[in-house]
Amino acid sequence: MESKRQLQVGEMIKRNFSYVLQSHGSFIYGQVLVSVTNVVMSPDMAQCKIYLSIYGTEEKEEVLFHINEHLPQLKNELVHRIRKHVRRIPTVAVYMDETLDEMYKVDELFQNIKKDS
């Protein structure tokens, strides 16, 4: 279970990285909608995992690849926004959150069951 400070820093990074993606993301991956769904901080606050949901394209892996290619620039923008609020700047890793995709698949299965019965 995460500590209160981990949750606070994670939420701050989530808000600020969302803003960074909103302002700089369209230059990296185009007109695809990317949102930050969760940020998980390590207990020592040295690392954070940022989970992203990607909408509007079938090539989600390609979008994630482009984000990872430009991660140093994105992290630099994030650092400018959070440097006065944290002692140590964490290393950032970006992952795809497939929770919504799984939810839509389950919903579709339930709709198919309704139609069959």
TIRO-2110 file (N, C-alpha, C; in Angstrom, 1 decimal):
// TIRO-2110
0.8, -1.2, 0.0, N, 1, A
0.0, 0.0, 0.0, CA, 1, A
0.9, 1.2, 0.0, C, 1, A
0.5, 2.2, -0.8, N, 2, A
1.3, 3.4, -0.9, CA, 2, A
1.0, 4.3, 0.3, C, 2, A
2.1, 5.1, 0.7, N, 3, A
2.0, 6.0, 1.8, CA, 3, A
1.2, 7.3, 1.3, C, 3, A
0.9, 8.1, 2.2, N, 4, A
0.2, 9.3, 1.9, CA, 4, A
1.0, 10.2, 1.0, C, 4, A
2.3, 10.3, 1.3, N, 5, A
3.2, 11.1, 0.5, CA, 5, A
3.4, 10.6, -0.9, C, 5, A
3.5, 9.3, -1.1, N, 6, A
3.5, 8.7, -2.4, CA, 6, A
2.3, 9.0, -3.2, C, 6, A
1.1, 9.0, -2.6, N, 7, A
-0.1, 9.3, -3.3, CA, 7, A
-0.2, 10.8, -3.6, C, 7, A
0.3, 11.7, -2.8, N, 8, A
0.3, 13.1, -3.0, CA, 8, A
1.2, 13.4, -4.2, C, 8, A
2.5, 12.9, -4.2, N, 9, A
3.4, 13.2, -5.3, CA, 9, A
2.9, 12.5, -6.5, C, 9, A
2.4, 11.3, -6.5, N, 10, A
1.8, 10.7, -7.7, CA, 10, A
0.7, 11.5, -8.3, C, 10, A
-0.2, 12.1, -7.5, N, 11, A
-1.3, 12.9, -8.0, CA, 11, A
-0.7, 14.2, -8.6, C, 11, A
0.3, 14.8, -8.0, N, 12, A
0.9, 16.0, -8.5, CA, 12, A
1.6, 15.7, -9.9, C, 12, A
2.3, 14.6, -10.0, N, 13, A
2.9, 14.2, -11.3, CA, 13, A
1.8, 13.9, -12.3, C, 13, A
0.8, 13.3, -11.9, N, 14, A
-0.3, 13.0, -12.8, CA, 14, A
-0.9, 14.2, -13.4, C, 14, A
-1.2, 15.2, -12.6, N, 15, A
-1.8, 16.5, -13.1, CA, 15, A
-0.8, 17.2, -14.0, C, 15, A
0.4, 17.3, -13.6, N, 16, A
1.4, 18.0, -14.4, CA, 16, A
1.8, 17.3, -15.6, C, 16, A
2.0, 16.0, -15.6, N, 17, A
2.3, 15.3, -16.8, CA, 17, A
1.1, 15.3, -17.8, C, 17, A
-0.1, 15.3, -17.3, N, 18, A
-1.3, 15.5, -18.2, CA, 18, A
-1.2, 16.8, -18.9, C, 18, A
-0.8, 17.9, -18.2, N, 19, A
-0.7, 19.2, -18.8, CA, 19, A
0.4, 19.2, -19.9, C, 19, A
1.6, 18.6, -19.5, N, 20, A
2.7, 18.5, -20.5, CA, 20, A
2.2, 17.8, -21.8, C, 20, A
1.5, 16.6, -21.6, N, 21, A
1.0, 15.9, -22.8, CA, 21, A
0.0, 16.8, -23.6, C, 21, A
-0.8, 17.5, -22.9, N, 22, A
-1.8, 18.3, -23.5, CA, 22, A
-1.1, 19.4, -24.3, C, 22, A
-0.1, 20.0, -23.8, N, 23, A
0.5, 21.2, -24.5, CA, 23, A
1.6, 20.7, -25.5, C, 23, A
2.3, 19.6, -25.3, N, 24, A
3.4, 19.2, -26.2, CA, 24, A
3.1, 17.9, -27.0, C, 24, A
2.1, 17.2, -26.6, N, 25, A
1.8, 15.9, -27.1, CA, 25, A
1.4, 15.9, -28.6, C, 25, A
0.7, 16.9, -29.0, N, 26, A
0.2, 16.8, -30.4, CA, 26, A
1.3, 16.9, -31.4, C, 26, A
2.5, 17.5, -31.0, N, 27, A
3.6, 17.6, -31.9, CA, 27, A
4.3, 16.2, -32.0, C, 27, A
4.1, 15.4, -31.0, N, 28, A
4.7, 14.0, -31.0, CA, 28, A
3.9, 13.0, -31.6, C, 28, A
2.6, 12.9, -31.3, N, 29, A
1.8, 11.8, -31.8, CA, 29, A
0.6, 12.2, -32.5, C, 29, A
0.4, 13.5, -32.9, N, 30, A
-0.7, 13.9, -33.7, CA, 30, A
-2.0, 14.1, -32.9, C, 30, A
-3.1, 13.8, -33.6, N, 31, A
-4.4, 14.1, -33.1, CA, 31, A
-5.0, 13.0, -32.3, C, 31, A
-4.2, 12.2, -31.7, N, 32, A
-4.6, 11.1, -30.8, CA, 32, A
-4.8, 11.6, -29.4, C, 32, A
-5.9, 11.1, -28.8, N, 33, A
-6.1, 11.5, -27.4, CA, 33, A
-5.4, 10.6, -26.4, C, 33, A
-4.5, 11.2, -25.6, N, 34, A
-3.7, 10.4, -24.6, CA, 34, A
-4.0, 11.0, -23.3, C, 34, A
-4.4, 10.2, -22.3, N, 35, A
-4.7, 10.7, -21.0, CA, 35, A
-3.9, 9.9, -20.0, C, 35, A
-3.5, 10.5, -18.9, N, 36, A
-2.8, 9.9, -17.8, CA, 36, A
-3.9, 9.3, -16.9, C, 36, A
-3.8, 8.0, -16.7, N, 37, A
-4.8, 7.3, -15.8, CA, 37, A
-4.4, 7.1, -14.4, C, 37, A
-3.1, 6.8, -14.3, N, 38, A
-2.5, 6.5, -13.0, CA, 38, A
-1.0, 6.8, -12.9, C, 38, A
-0.5, 7.1, -11.7, N, 39, A
0.9, 7.3, -11.5, CA, 39, A
1.2, 6.5, -10.2, C, 39, A
2.2, 5.6, -10.3, N, 40, A
2.6, 4.8, -9.1, CA, 40, A
4.0, 5.2, -8.8, C, 40, A
4.2, 5.7, -7.5, N, 41, A
5.5, 6.1, -7.1, CA, 41, A
6.1, 4.9, -6.3, C, 41, A
7.5, 4.8, -6.4, N, 42, A
8.2, 3.8, -5.6, CA, 42, A
8.3, 4.3, -4.2, C, 42, A
8.5, 3.4, -3.2, N, 43, A
8.5, 3.8, -1.8, CA, 43, A
9.6, 4.9, -1.5, C, 43, A
10.7, 4.8, -2.3, N, 44, A
11.8, 5.8, -2.0, CA, 44, A
11.6, 7.1, -2.9, C, 44, A
10.5, 7.2, -3.6, N, 45, A
10.2, 8.3, -4.5, CA, 45, A
11.2, 8.5, -5.6, C, 45, A
12.0, 7.5, -5.9, N, 46, A
13.0, 7.7, -7.0, CA, 46, A
12.5, 7.3, -8.3, C, 46, A
11.4, 6.6, -8.4, N, 47, A
10.9, 6.1, -9.7, CA, 47, A
9.4, 6.3, -9.7, C, 47, A
8.9, 6.6, -10.9, N, 48, A
7.4, 6.6, -11.0, CA, 48, A
7.0, 5.9, -12.3, C, 48, A
5.9, 5.2, -12.3, N, 49, A
5.3, 4.6, -13.4, CA, 49, A
4.1, 5.4, -13.8, C, 49, A
4.1, 5.8, -15.0, N, 50, A
3.0, 6.6, -15.5, CA, 50, A
2.2, 5.7, -16.5, C, 50, A
0.9, 5.5, -16.2, N, 51, A
0.0, 4.7, -17.1, CA, 51, A
-0.8, 5.6, -17.9, C, 51, A
-0.9, 5.4, -19.2, N, 52, A
-1.6, 6.2, -20.2, CA, 52, A
-2.7, 5.4, -20.9, C, 52, A
-3.8, 6.0, -21.2, N, 53, A
-4.8, 5.5, -22.0, CA, 53, A
-4.7, 6.2, -23.3, C, 53, A
-4.8, 5.5, -24.4, N, 54, A
-4.7, 6.1, -25.8, CA, 54, A
-6.0, 5.8, -26.6, C, 54, A
-6.6, 6.9, -27.1, N, 55, A
-7.8, 6.8, -27.8, CA, 55, A
-7.6, 7.3, -29.2, C, 55, A
-8.5, 6.9, -30.1, N, 56, A
-8.5, 7.5, -31.5, CA, 56, A
-7.6, 6.9, -32.5, C, 56, A
-7.0, 5.7, -32.2, N, 57, A
-6.1, 5.1, -33.1, CA, 57, A
-6.1, 3.6, -32.8, C, 57, A
-5.8, 2.8, -33.8, N, 58, A
-5.6, 1.4, -33.6, CA, 58, A
-4.1, 1.1, -33.3, C, 58, A
-3.2, 2.0, -33.7, N, 59, A
-1.7, 1.8, -33.5, CA, 59, A
-1.3, 2.4, -32.1, C, 59, A
-1.8, 1.8, -31.1, N, 60, A
-1.5, 2.3, -29.7, CA, 60, A
0.0, 2.1, -29.4, C, 60, A
0.5, 1.0, -29.8, N, 61, A
1.9, 0.7, -29.5, CA, 61, A
2.8, 1.7, -30.2, C, 61, A
2.5, 2.1, -31.4, N, 62, A
3.2, 3.1, -32.1, CA, 62, A
3.2, 4.5, -31.4, C, 62, A
2.1, 4.9, -30.9, N, 63, A
2.0, 6.1, -30.2, CA, 63, A
2.8, 6.0, -28.9, C, 63, A
2.8, 4.9, -28.2, N, 64, A
3.6, 4.7, -27.0, CA, 64, A
5.1, 4.8, -27.3, C, 64, A
5.4, 4.2, -28.5, N, 65, A
6.8, 4.3, -29.0, CA, 65, A
7.3, 5.7, -29.2, C, 65, A
6.4, 6.5, -29.8, N, 66, A
6.8, 7.9, -30.1, CA, 66, A
6.9, 8.7, -28.7, C, 66, A
6.0, 8.4, -27.8, N, 67, A
6.1, 9.0, -26.5, CA, 67, A
7.4, 8.7, -25.8, C, 67, A
7.8, 7.4, -25.9, N, 68, A
9.1, 7.0, -25.3, CA, 68, A
10.3, 7.6, -26.0, C, 68, A
10.2, 7.8, -27.3, N, 69, A
11.2, 8.5, -28.0, CA, 69, A
11.5, 9.9, -27.5, C, 69, A
10.4, 10.6, -27.2, N, 70, A
10.4, 12.0, -26.8, CA, 70, A
10.3, 12.1, -25.2, C, 70, A
10.5, 11.0, -24.5, N, 71, A
10.4, 11.1, -23.1, CA, 71, A
11.4, 12.0, -22.4, C, 71, A
12.6, 12.1, -22.9, N, 72, A
13.5, 13.1, -22.2, CA, 72, A
13.0, 14.6, -22.3, C, 72, A
12.4, 15.0, -23.4, N, 73, A
11.8, 16.3, -23.6, CA, 73, A
10.6, 16.5, -22.7, C, 73, A
9.7, 15.4, -22.6, N, 74, A
8.5, 15.5, -21.8, CA, 74, A
8.9, 15.5, -20.3, C, 74, A
9.9, 14.7, -20.0, N, 75, A
10.4, 14.7, -18.6, CA, 75, A
10.9, 16.1, -18.2, C, 75, A
11.7, 16.7, -19.1, N, 76, A
12.2, 18.0, -18.9, CA, 76, A
11.1, 19.0, -18.6, C, 76, A
10.1, 19.0, -19.4, N, 77, A
8.9, 19.9, -19.1, CA, 77, A
8.3, 19.6, -17.8, C, 77, A
8.2, 18.3, -17.4, N, 78, A
7.6, 17.9, -16.1, CA, 78, A
8.5, 18.5, -15.0, C, 78, A
9.8, 18.3, -15.1, N, 79, A
10.7, 18.8, -14.1, CA, 79, A
10.5, 20.3, -13.9, C, 79, A
10.4, 21.1, -14.9, N, 80, A
10.2, 22.5, -14.8, CA, 80, A
8.9, 22.8, -14.0, C, 80, A
7.9, 21.9, -14.0, N, 81, A
6.7, 22.2, -13.3, CA, 81, A
6.7, 21.7, -11.9, C, 81, A
7.5, 20.7, -11.6, N, 82, A
7.4, 20.1, -10.2, CA, 82, A
8.7, 20.3, -9.4, C, 82, A
9.7, 20.9, -9.9, N, 83, A
11.0, 20.9, -9.2, CA, 83, A
11.0, 21.6, -7.9, C, 83, A
10.1, 22.5, -7.6, N, 84, A
10.0, 23.2, -6.4, CA, 84, A
9.1, 22.5, -5.3, C, 84, A
8.5, 21.4, -5.8, N, 85, A
7.6, 20.6, -4.9, CA, 85, A
8.2, 19.3, -4.4, C, 85, A
9.3, 18.8, -5.0, N, 86, A
9.9, 17.6, -4.6, CA, 86, A
11.4, 17.7, -4.4, C, 86, A
11.9, 16.9, -3.5, N, 87, A
13.3, 16.9, -3.2, CA, 87, A
14.1, 16.3, -4.3, C, 87, A
13.6, 15.2, -4.8, N, 88, A
14.3, 14.4, -5.8, CA, 88, A
13.4, 14.2, -7.0, C, 88, A
14.0, 14.4, -8.2, N, 89, A
13.2, 14.2, -9.4, CA, 89, A
13.2, 12.7, -9.7, C, 89, A
12.1, 12.1, -9.8, N, 90, A
12.1, 10.6, -10.1, CA, 90, A
12.4, 10.3, -11.5, C, 90, A
12.8, 9.1, -11.8, N, 91, A
12.9, 8.6, -13.1, CA, 91, A
11.5, 8.2, -13.6, C, 91, A
11.3, 8.4, -14.8, N, 92, A
9.9, 8.2, -15.3, CA, 92, A
9.9, 7.1, -16.3, C, 92, A
8.9, 6.2, -16.1, N, 93, A
8.7, 5.1, -17.1, CA, 93, A
7.2, 5.2, -17.5, C, 93, A
6.9, 5.0, -18.8, N, 94, A
5.6, 5.2, -19.3, CA, 94, A
5.1, 3.8, -19.8, C, 94, A
3.8, 3.5, -19.4, N, 95, A
3.2, 2.2, -19.7, CA, 95, A
1.8, 2.5, -20.2, C, 95, A
1.3, 1.5, -21.0, N, 96, A
-0.1, 1.6, -21.5, CA, 96, A
-1.0, 1.0, -20.5, C, 96, A
-2.1, 1.7, -20.2, N, 97, A
-3.2, 1.3, -19.4, CA, 97, A
-4.3, 0.7, -20.3, C, 97, A
-4.5, -0.6, -20.2, N, 98, A
-5.5, -1.2, -21.1, CA, 98, A
-6.8, -1.5, -20.3, C, 98, A
-7.0, -0.9, -19.2, N, 99, A
-8.2, -1.1, -18.4, CA, 99, A
-9.5, -0.8, -19.2, C, 99, A
-9.5, 0.3, -19.9, N, 100, A
-10.7, 0.7, -20.6, CA, 100, A
-10.9, -0.3, -21.8, C, 100, A
-9.9, -0.7, -22.5, N, 101, A
-10.0, -1.6, -23.6, CA, 101, A
-10.6, -2.9, -23.1, C, 101, A
-10.1, -3.4, -21.9, N, 102, A
-10.7, -4.6, -21.4, CA, 102, A
-12.1, -4.4, -20.9, C, 102, A
-12.5, -3.3, -20.4, N, 103, A
-13.8, -3.0, -20.0, CA, 103, A
-14.8, -3.0, -21.2, C, 103, A
-14.3, -2.4, -22.4, N, 104, A
-15.2, -2.5, -23.6, CA, 104, A
-15.3, -3.9, -24.1, C, 104, A
-14.3, -4.7, -24.0, N, 105, A
-14.4, -6.1, -24.4, CA, 105, A
-15.4, -6.9, -23.6, C, 105, A
-15.4, -6.7, -22.3, N, 106, A
-16.3, -7.3, -21.4, CA, 106, A
-17.7, -6.9, -21.7, C, 106, A
-17.9, -5.6, -21.9, N, 107, A
-19.2, -5.0, -22.2, CA, 107, A
-19.8, -5.6, -23.5, C, 107, A
-18.9, -5.7, -24.4, N, 108, A
-19.3, -6.3, -25.7, CA, 108, A
-19.8, -7.8, -25.6, C, 108, A
-19.0, -8.5, -24.7, N, 109, A
-19.4, -9.9, -24.5, CA, 109, A
-20.8, -10.0, -23.8, C, 109, A
-21.0, -9.1, -22.8, N, 110, A
-22.3, -9.0, -22.2, CA, 110, A
-23.4, -8.7, -23.2, C, 110, A
-23.2, -7.8, -24.1, N, 111, A
-24.2, -7.4, -25.1, CA, 111, A
-24.5, -8.6, -26.0, C, 111, A
-23.4, -9.4, -26.4, N, 112, A
-23.6, -10.6, -27.2, CA, 112, A
-24.4, -11.6, -26.5, C, 112, A
-24.2, -11.8, -25.2, N, 113, A
-25.0, -12.7, -24.4, CA, 113, A
-26.4, -12.3, -24.3, C, 113, A
-26.7, -11.0, -24.2, N, 114, A
-28.1, -10.5, -24.1, CA, 114, A
-28.8, -10.8, -25.4, C, 114, A
-28.1, -10.6, -26.6, N, 115, A
-28.7, -10.8, -27.9, CA, 115, A
-29.0, -12.3, -28.1, C, 115, A
-28.1, -13.2, -27.6, N, 116, A
-28.3, -14.6, -27.8, CA, 116, A
-29.5, -15.2, -27.0, C, 116, A
-29.8, -14.6, -25.9, N, 117, A
-30.8, -15.2, -25.0, CA, 117, A
-32.2, -14.6, -25.2, C, 117, A
END
